[in-house]
């Protein structure tokens, strides 16, 4: 409605209302706290107050609104204003971006627009509108219709329908320059994005990537993070100032889609991610890491220091970079790297407020990078400890060919082992301690050492794991007894293990497992062999329980696969690995090639977690390298055994010293079996890298090493044996016991 239609203006008369409206308009334009612009029906400027910088001058009068403010989206703004002209309701607080001729850089304006209606003409409310006169009675249309309240519409959208009135004679637009406010909001949003995105990963490269993504494109057109090369590998960062020759590796880079790319790669020095460089001297980059202070640098074609870095200068020119912020990534005086931020093309140059934000963001990123570095260092230490605690090379076994695969990853507690046992048997072990870091690797080393010691005692597989679980319980008790202030005290210990023993003479493999996947087996023809091994409790389970073994007879040339839980997590994974094994066995591939094929078939997440795989191809002992005799339980048997042994060893071409020592060992063992044992009595010689003597009898009583006194007539037999043999021991079975010795052969090392 017009002012004349209001109660206050009803008595002003026709002539007085025009003067009052004119005075009101003058006061409004002169003292308004916001910029006001009057547009005619063609959206051309008719008048503007002084708060709209420069637009109120004569050169702007008559220009279209979009052209006067040089809007980025002129068509969209014009459609919005024409909807207001057509009675679609006012526009309130709509953000537009443009530029002013007298103010450099991009500007952000908050625009509100209202339809101006003149007094009703002779033709009534619907009559045509005549030309506006300075003394015309002019009013704002009703802001909203009664049916559509203003609260129902959001900012920046036309709301309501104008009330009936006179003809539309133009628009009144309130234009507020909110550039600084929007810049402050953008800075706050960028800093919030850095807080949200940075610090969630313990990987240095991923942390840098998240940092870049938080800054581009909201705060910078191009961003580059370079990290001291040694820091990426977990080393302590050097204390500033950074030595000039220190290599920095580009960890992450990002750019807006609108920024041009240099022919050599990414803009800003055109170097790819992963590349290293030494900072050129007498440049802002070198100065920033020298005095540990940020730099705000304008970039022009004549910037003198660009000559020190011609490749970088070409990339900057190609990208249209005109403003640079360089911030050292520092923490407690140590230099972790360098952050470089660029604005390109029409973007507003950086200012000191932007430097403050970049410094705060860099501090946050430096802390996150240092945390990731510390984790990386611990991971490197844990991985090194793990590798040092594991077998460094494949060990020769009498009747088993083995190969292993160790996938590096977060899990530093997995292990594998092959242990040579008496009687040409081989123990195959794979296990894992849950968790990451040094403590998992230490626990793994403790369990591996214990299981090696238990295996050397020639215990049955189920007894080995039972004793291993007892050791695990003691380790758990020791950890629980730590002071509450110790972070390790609250960490749960979990571990699993699978233990198998292969006997080449019976071609049987006896397997027992504790909270661990069962091994897989494939015959020499590629067919899967069922291994139904009952699952026992985990090594650190509080409930405990018994371990039940399972034995399977394998054909010569069968392949066994022992894997950690990450490698064989479910039936689908087992089927996949079995299929790869079957194909490889049928095609005659070697074990190492088979291991590679299994790795190639694994999902990516398995490799990141880490895993261990032990492959074993079963075999037998050649008849030419083993000799077995059944002996009588008689006093003359030791002499007979000495003759048989001498004859066989000479046939194998062994030296006389070895023959003499073996004769004495066999004589003592057979004498002991005749005197204290029970039938049947059996002697076996096995020639491999060592010479093994075994004497079997039906008694379960174990002999003990005695230290006889000077005047004692007996008790020196096992003492003599222990001095002549490198190793000796006894193993028990359902049909008696076996006393065995191992002798090193000349030249065998």
Secondary structure, 3 states (H helix, E strand, C coil): CCHHHCHHHCCCHHHHHHHHHHHHHHHHHHHCCCEEEEECCCCEEEEECCCCCCCCCCCCCCCEHHHHCCCCCHHHHHHHHHHHHCCCCEEEEEEEEEEECCEEEEEEEEEEEEEEEECCECCECCCCCCCCCCCCCEEECCCCCCCCCHHHCCCCCCECCCCCCCCEEEEEEEEEECHHHHHHHHHHHHHHHHHHHCCCCCCHHHHHHHHHHHHCCCCCCEEEEEEEHHHHCCCCCCECCCCCCCEEEEEEEEECCCCCCCCCCCCCCCCCCCCEEECCCCCHHHHHHHHCCCEEEECCCCCHHHHHCHHHHHHHHHHCEEEEEEEEEEECCEEEEEEEEEEECCCCCCCHHHHHHHHHHHHHHHHHHHHHHHHHHHHHHHHHHHHHHCCCCCCCCCCEEEEEEEECCCECCEEEEEEECHHHCEEEEEEEECCECHHHHHHHHHHHHHHHHHHHCCCCHHHHHHHHHHHHHHHHHHHHCCCCCCHHHHCCCCEEEEEEEEECCCCEEEEEEECCCCCEEECCCCCEECCCCCEECCCCCCCCCCCCCEEEECCCCCEEEEECCCCCCCHHHHHHHHHHHHHHHHCCCCHHHHHHHHHHCCCHHHHHHCEEEEEEEECCCCHHHEEEEEECCCCCHHHHHHHHHHHHHHHCCCCHHHHHHHHHHHHHHHHHHHHHCCCCEEEEEEECCEEEEEEEECCCCCCCCCCCCCCCCCCCHHHHHHHHCCEEEEEEECCEEEEEEEEECCCCC
